[in-house]
Amino acid sequence: MATFAWELNSTLFHSRFTYTFNVTPGSKFIRLHFYPDSYMNLNASKSFLTVTARNYTLLRHFSAYLNAKHIKSAYFFKEFIVHVENHTLDLTFSPTTNASDGYAFLNGIEIVSMPLSLYYQGNNVSAMETMHRVNLGGQSIPPNEDSGMSLSWAMDSSYIFGEAFGVENYDFDASSHTPKKLHLCEISRNITKINQRVFNIFINNQVIKRGIDIIALTYGNDIPLYRDFTILIPNLTTKHDLWLVLHPNLQTKPQYYDAILNGAEIFKVSNIDGNLAGLNPSLENESSVDGDEPSFSSSSSKTSTEAILINIGSLLVLILAISLGVYLVAFLCRRNLEWTKKENTRSSLPYHSFSIDEIKMATDNFNEVKLIDRGAFGLVYKGYIDHGSIAITINRLIQAMPKEEWHKFDVEIRIHHHVRHQNLVQLIGYCKEEHKMILVYESMTNATLFERLHFADQRQQSTLSWNQRLEICVGAARCLH
């Protein structure tokens, strides 16, 4: 694979400039290297850069200074994937700031060819940006140690939520469709047959793929396997957490209740206008929304004091002139604040928030036919969601809870969010509408442990063996540990 690298001490741009590279047609990695510093005594915080390639905007109002501060690293690079139709690739760099001392800089350019269809599957009309590339279960891999394309792999310790639980949390600036490439390879010498290790893949609590059996798909050990998924992100105005979860597939009764994943890559896709650029990170005491320059003016404190005095005077005049209006505004603000708190609590809770209409539809309006258990804390119903494709268990709490104690319900949801294990029934979502406290779990089709142990279900034709009971005890102990 052809590689073109150009390492610079630093190149400063005070006006628009274009580099032209002679390349072969096909998909290319473009890596732009940044080392923010006070070059020629210039203020690094005043540097904002826009980069375009073909019809794509890779960066817009980009501040290397703010990004380096955000990731707490003196040096970093941005990686993009662009498909080149002909034999030339033009990269155009422009400083984007109105300040008299504004400028832009760059420390290195790297262009690497890649195999056909490695990331593009017949779609060459979009560009992509690498958001995360993680080596799961291993150490970080620098570009000079990667085999083939000089990729940089991060270790997974900073991504795992609750180590050894198999839950990974990725914070990323998303596009509407976010591609994800998962790298799978069976490396255990104890697993050589079909149905020894079978698992499901969940992304953001949605089933992406069921019944992954690497041996069945590759017919052997140490054979790499790739699976590409695209996640739809509905809200593009903020950053998102993306959850990747692996669960053993119990339906096939594999020999090992386990899962394996070797690597994960997450990308951002350009929009219909060819734009890949995102917002600069926000830092404390530094305004950086969409490339706005951080203020270091010495007169800012004085200006703020004058503004406060003006506001206080205006407020006093307002109170004297329309005192009745103040009471009305206070009433409206208080009601709005209560609503905002309610919405913030709902939006900050993990898992899916079901509406009461969805719950009623899943249970035929809490039909007695759907009732499967009466517990000390509530009624348990069986239901279906997603047009009957997914079976769920719905726990409706019957004990009334005062409004001031609703936070206890939120705490219970958060506890489920932090404690995940293959021997725990997975919480899918919740409902807090119409003063109802409802928890939604995945459905366990093989009856309860009590029924298995005490033979309560007369349809059951065999009891658990002692080996199975021992495995249950060990599994429960591991869960509690």
C-alpha positions in Angstrom: 0.0 0.0 0.0 1.3 3.4 -1.0 2.1 5.7 1.9 2.9 9.4 1.6 4.0 11.2 4.8 5.1 14.8 5.2 6.4 15.8 8.6 6.7 19.5 9.3 8.2 21.4 12.1 5.3 23.7 11.6 3.7 25.5 8.6 1.8 28.7 9.4 -1.1 29.9 7.2 -2.2 33.5 7.1 -4.2 33.0 3.9 -5.7 30.1 1.8 -3.2 27.5 0.6 -3.6 24.2 -1.3 -1.3 21.2 -1.4 -1.6 18.8 -4.4 -0.5 15.2 -4.1 -0.1 12.7 -6.9 -1.8 9.5 -5.8 -3.4 6.4 -7.3 -7.2 6.3 -7.5 -9.0 4.7 -4.5 -9.7 5.2 -0.8 -7.1 7.0 1.3 -6.4 7.7 4.9 -5.7 11.4 5.4 -4.0 12.1 8.8 -3.4 15.7 9.9 -0.9 16.1 12.7 -1.1 19.0 15.2 1.3 20.2 17.9 -0.1 23.4 19.4 2.6 25.8 20.4 3.4 29.5 20.3 5.1 29.5 17.0 6.9 32.8 16.2 5.4 34.1 19.5 1.9 33.8 18.2 -1.0 32.9 20.6 -1.9 29.3 19.9 -5.5 30.0 21.1 -5.9 32.4 18.1 -5.4 29.6 15.6 -8.5 28.4 13.8 -8.3 26.2 10.7 -10.6 25.0 7.9 -9.6 22.1 5.7 -11.2 20.8 2.6 -10.5 17.8 0.3 -12.4 17.4 -3.0 -16.0 18.5 -2.1 -15.6 17.6 1.5 -15.1 19.9 4.5 -12.9 17.9 6.9 -12.4 20.7 9.5 -14.1 24.0 10.0 -13.1 26.7 12.5 -10.9 23.9 14.1 -8.9 24.9 17.1 -6.0 22.5 17.7 -5.3 24.4 21.0 -8.7 23.6 22.4 -8.7 20.0 21.2 -5.2 19.4 22.8 -6.4 20.9 26.1 -9.6 18.7 25.9 -7.7 15.4 25.5 -4.9 16.5 27.7 -2.2 15.8 25.1 0.5 18.0 23.6 0.3 16.2 20.3 -2.6 14.5 18.4 -3.8 13.9 14.8 -7.1 13.8 13.0 -7.8 10.9 10.7 -10.2 11.0 7.7 -11.1 8.6 4.9 -11.7 10.1 1.4 -12.2 8.3 -1.9 -10.1 9.7 -4.7 -11.4 9.3 -8.3 -8.4 10.5 -10.3 -4.6 10.7 -9.7 -4.5 13.9 -7.7 -5.6 14.9 -4.2 -6.0 18.5 -3.3 -5.9 19.6 0.4 -6.8 23.2 1.0 -6.0 24.9 4.3 -7.5 28.3 5.3 -7.3 30.3 8.5 -10.8 31.1 9.8 -10.7 34.0 12.3 -11.4 37.7 12.2 -8.8 38.5 14.7 -5.9 40.7 13.4 -3.4 38.2 14.9 -5.3 35.1 13.8 -3.6 32.4 11.8 -3.6 28.6 11.2 -0.9 26.0 11.5 -0.2 22.3 10.7 2.6 20.0 11.7 2.3 17.0 9.4 0.3 15.4 6.6 0.1 11.7 6.1 -1.7 9.9 3.2 -2.1 6.1 3.2 -3.8 3.9 0.6 -6.1 1.2 1.8 -7.5 -2.1 0.4 -10.6 -1.9 -1.7 -13.9 -2.1 0.2 -12.2 -2.1 3.6 -14.4 0.7 4.8 -16.4 1.7 1.7 -18.9 -0.9 0.6 -19.8 0.4 -2.8 -20.4 3.9 -1.5 -17.8 6.4 -2.6 -19.9 9.5 -2.2 -19.2 10.2 1.5 -16.1 10.9 3.5 -15.5 9.6 7.0 -13.7 10.6 10.1 -12.2 8.1 12.6 -13.7 8.8 16.0 -12.5 5.8 18.0 -10.3 2.8 17.3 -9.9 0.4 20.2 -7.8 -2.7 20.8 -10.0 -4.7 23.1 -8.3 -6.8 25.8 -4.8 -5.6 24.7 -2.4 -2.8 24.9 -2.4 0.4 22.8 -0.7 0.0 19.4 1.1 3.0 17.9 1.1 3.5 14.2 4.7 2.2 13.7 3.7 -1.2 15.3 0.4 -1.7 13.3 0.5 -4.3 10.6 -0.1 -2.7 7.2 -1.7 0.8 7.4 0.0 2.5 10.3 -3.3 2.7 12.3 -3.3 3.9 15.9 -5.2 1.6 18.4 -6.1 2.7 21.9 -6.3 0.3 24.8 -9.8 -0.3 26.2 -9.3 0.5 29.9 -10.6 4.0 29.5 -13.8 2.8 27.6 -14.9 -0.1 29.8 -17.8 0.7 32.1 -17.5 -1.6 35.1 -14.4 -3.6 34.1 -14.9 -7.2 33.1 -18.7 -6.6 32.6 -18.3 -6.3 28.8 -19.9 -2.9 28.5 -18.1 -0.2 26.5 -19.0 3.4 26.5 -17.9 5.7 23.6 -18.4 9.4 23.7 -18.5 10.8 20.2 -19.6 13.7 18.0 -22.1 11.8 15.8 -23.4 12.1 12.3 -26.9 11.0 11.4 -25.5 7.5 10.5 -22.5 6.3 12.4 -20.7 3.2 11.0 -19.1 0.8 13.4 -16.7 -2.0 12.4 -16.2 -4.8 14.9 -13.2 -7.1 14.7 -13.8 -10.7 15.8 -11.3 -13.6 16.1 -11.5 -16.8 18.1 -8.1 -16.9 19.8 -8.9 -19.5 22.6 -7.4 -22.9 22.0 -10.2 -24.4 24.1 -12.8 -23.3 21.6 -12.6 -25.2 18.3 -16.2 -26.4 17.7 -19.5 -24.9 16.7 -21.7 -23.8 19.6 -19.0 -23.6 22.2 -19.2 -19.8 22.4 -22.2 -18.0 21.0 -23.2 -14.4 21.9 -25.4 -11.4 21.0 -24.3 -7.9 20.2 -26.2 -4.9 21.6 -25.7 -1.2 20.8 -27.5 1.3 22.9 -29.7 -1.4 24.3 -30.8 -2.5 20.9 -30.1 -6.0 19.5 -27.8 -5.5 16.5 -26.8 -9.2 15.9 -27.9 -12.4 17.5 -26.2 -15.7 17.6 -22.6 -14.8 16.7 -20.6 -18.0 16.6 -17.1 -17.2 15.3 -16.1 -20.8 14.7 -19.2 -21.4 12.6 -18.5 -18.3 10.6 -14.7 -18.8 10.1 -14.3 -22.6 10.4 -11.2 -22.2 12.7 -9.1 -20.3 15.2 -7.0 -17.2 14.6 -9.1 -16.2 11.5 -10.2 -12.6 11.5 -13.8 -11.7 11.0 -15.3 -8.3 10.5 -18.9 -7.1 11.0 -20.1 -3.6 9.9 -23.0 -1.9 11.5 -24.6 1.5 11.0 -26.3 3.2 13.9 -28.9 6.0 13.3 -28.4 9.0 15.6 -31.5 11.1 15.6 -30.1 14.2 17.4 -27.0 15.8 16.0 -26.8 18.9 18.2 -24.9 17.3 21.1 -22.3 14.6 21.7 -23.6 11.1 22.5 -22.7 8.1 24.5 -22.7 4.9 22.5 -22.9 1.7 24.5 -21.6 -1.6 23.1 -22.7 -4.7 25.1 -22.0 -8.4 24.5 -24.3 -11.0 26.1 -24.0 -14.8 25.8 -26.8 -16.3 23.7 -28.6 -18.7 26.0 -31.0 -20.0 23.5 -28.5 -22.1 21.7 -27.2 -23.5 25.1 -23.5 -23.1 24.2 -20.8 -24.9 26.1 -19.4 -21.6 27.4 -21.5 -18.6 28.5 -19.1 -16.0 27.3 -18.4 -13.5 24.5 -15.3 -12.2 22.8 -14.5 -9.0 20.8 -11.0 -8.1 19.6 -11.4 -4.6 18.2 -13.9 -1.8 17.5 -13.8 1.2 15.1 -16.3 4.0 15.1 -16.6 6.5 12.3 -18.4 9.7 11.5 -19.9 10.1 8.0 -20.2 13.4 6.1 -23.6 14.8 5.6 -25.3 15.5 2.3 -23.3 18.7 2.0 -20.0 16.9 2.3 -19.4 18.3 5.8 -17.5 16.4 8.5 -16.6 19.3 10.7 -17.8 19.3 14.3 -17.7 21.7 17.2 -14.6 22.5 19.2 -14.7 21.1 22.7 -15.8 23.4 25.5 -13.3 24.1 28.2 -13.8 25.8 31.6 -13.4 29.6 31.3 -13.0 29.3 27.5 -15.8 29.8 25.0 -15.4 27.5 22.0 -18.8 26.9 20.5 -18.4 26.3 16.8 -15.0 27.8 16.7 -15.6 31.0 18.6 -12.3 32.3 19.9 -11.6 32.1 23.7 -11.3 35.5 25.3 -8.2 36.4 27.3 -8.9 40.1 27.5 -7.7 41.9 30.6 -10.7 44.2 30.5 -13.2 41.3 30.8 -13.5 41.6 34.6 -14.2 45.3 34.4 -16.8 44.8 31.6 -18.5 42.0 33.6 -18.8 44.3 36.6 -20.3 47.1 34.6 -22.8 44.7 33.1 -23.8 43.4 36.5 -24.4 47.0 37.8 -26.5 47.8 34.7 -28.5 44.6 35.2 -29.2 45.4 38.8 -30.4 48.9 38.1 -32.7 47.6 35.3 -34.1 45.0 37.7 -34.9 47.6 40.3 -36.7 49.8 37.8 -38.6 46.8 36.6 -39.7 45.8 40.1 -40.9 49.3 40.9 -42.8 49.7 37.6 -44.5 46.3 37.3 -44.5 44.5 40.7 -47.6 42.5 39.7 -45.8 41.3 36.6 -42.9 40.0 38.8 -45.3 37.8 40.7 -46.7 36.4 37.5 -43.2 35.8 36.1 -42.1 34.1 39.3 -45.1 31.8 39.1 -44.4 30.9 35.5 -40.7 30.4 36.1 -41.4 28.1 39.0 -43.7 26.0 37.0 -41.2 25.9 34.1 -38.4 24.9 36.5 -40.4 22.0 37.8 -41.1 20.8 34.3 -37.4 21.3 33.3 -36.3 19.2 36.3 -38.7 16.5 35.4 -37.5 16.4 31.8 -33.8 16.5 32.8 -34.3 13.6 35.2 -36.0 11.7 32.4 -33.4 12.4 29.8 -30.4 11.8 32.2 -31.7 8.3 33.2 -30.1 5.4 31.3 -32.1 2.9 29.3 -35.2 3.5 27.1 -38.0 5.6 28.5 -41.3 3.9 27.5 -44.5 5.9 27.3 -47.5 4.6 29.2 -49.3 4.1 25.8 -46.4 1.8 24.8 -46.7 -0.2 28.0 -50.5 -0.5 27.7 -50.1 -1.7 24.1 -47.5 -4.3 25.1 -49.8 -5.6 27.9 -53.2 -5.2 26.2 -54.0 -2.4 28.7 -52.7 -4.6 31.6 -54.9 -7.5 30.7 -55.2 -10.2 33.4 -54.4 -12.8 30.7 -50.9 -11.2 30.5 -50.4 -11.4 34.2 -47.7 -14.0 35.1 -46.9 -13.2 38.7 -48.0 -11.2 41.8 -45.1 -10.2 43.9 -44.8 -8.3 47.2 -43.7 -5.2 45.2 -45.9 -5.3 42.2 -47.6 -7.1 39.3 -45.6 -8.8 36.6 -46.9 -9.0 33.1 -45.6 -10.5 29.9 -45.7 -8.4 26.8 -44.3 -7.7 23.4 -42.7 -4.6 21.7 -41.4 -3.8 18.2 -44.5 -5.2 16.5 -44.4 -8.4 18.6 -40.8 -9.3 17.7 -39.3 -8.8 21.2 -40.8 -10.5 24.4 -40.5 -8.5 27.6 -41.4 -8.7 31.2 -43.1 -5.7 32.8 -43.0 -5.1 36.5 -45.7 -2.6 37.6 -45.2 -1.4 41.1 -48.5 -1.3 43.1 -47.3 0.5 46.2 -48.0 4.2 45.8 -44.9 6.4 46.1 -45.1 10.0 47.1 -43.9 12.5 44.5 -41.0 13.6 46.8 -39.7 10.0 46.8 -39.7 9.5 43.1 -35.9 9.9 43.2 -35.8 6.4 44.8 -37.2 5.0 41.6 -34.5 6.8 39.6 -31.8 5.4 42.0 -33.1 1.9 41.3 -32.8 2.4 37.6 -29.3 3.7 38.0 -28.3 0.7 40.1 -29.5 -1.6 37.3 -27.5 0.6 34.9 -24.2 0.1 36.9 -24.7 -3.6 37.6 -24.7 -5.8 34.5 -24.0 -9.6 34.5 -25.1 -12.6 32.4 -26.8 -14.0 35.5 -28.9 -10.9 36.0 -32.1 -10.3 34.1 -31.3 -7.3 31.9 -33.3 -4.1 32.4 -34.5 -2.7 29.0 -36.3 0.4 30.1 -38.8 2.1 32.4 -42.0 4.2 32.5 -42.8 7.1 34.9 -46.0 8.5 33.4 -49.4 8.9 35.0 -47.8 8.3 38.5 -47.0 4.8 37.5 -43.6 3.2 38.4 -42.9 0.5 35.8 -39.7 -1.4 35.0 -39.3 -3.3 31.7 -37.0 -6.4 31.6 -35.9 -8.9 29.0 -38.1 -12.0 29.0 -36.8 -15.2 30.5 -38.4 -18.0 28.5 -37.1 -20.9 30.6 -39.2 -20.2 33.7 -37.9 -19.0 37.1 -35.2 -20.6 39.2 -37.8 -21.3 41.9 -39.9 -23.3 39.5 -36.9 -25.1 38.3 -35.8 -26.0 41.8 -39.1 -26.8 43.4 -40.9 -28.3 40.4 -43.8 -25.8 40.7 -44.5 -25.9 37.0 -46.1 -29.2 36.4 -45.3 -29.0 32.7 -41.6 -29.3 33.6 -40.5 -32.9 33.0 -37.0 -32.8 34.6 -35.3 -31.1 37.5 -32.0 -29.3 37.4 -29.0 -31.6 37.8 -26.6 -31.0 40.7 -24.0 -29.7 38.3 -26.4 -27.2 36.9 -27.4 -26.1 40.4 -23.7 -25.7 41.3 -23.1 -23.6 38.2 -26.1 -21.4 39.2 -24.6 -20.9 42.7 -21.2 -20.0 41.3 -22.7 -17.6 38.7 -24.8 -15.9 41.4 -21.8 -15.6 43.6 -19.8 -14.0 40.8 -22.6 -11.6 40.1 -22.7 -10.5 43.7 -19.0 -10.2 43.9 
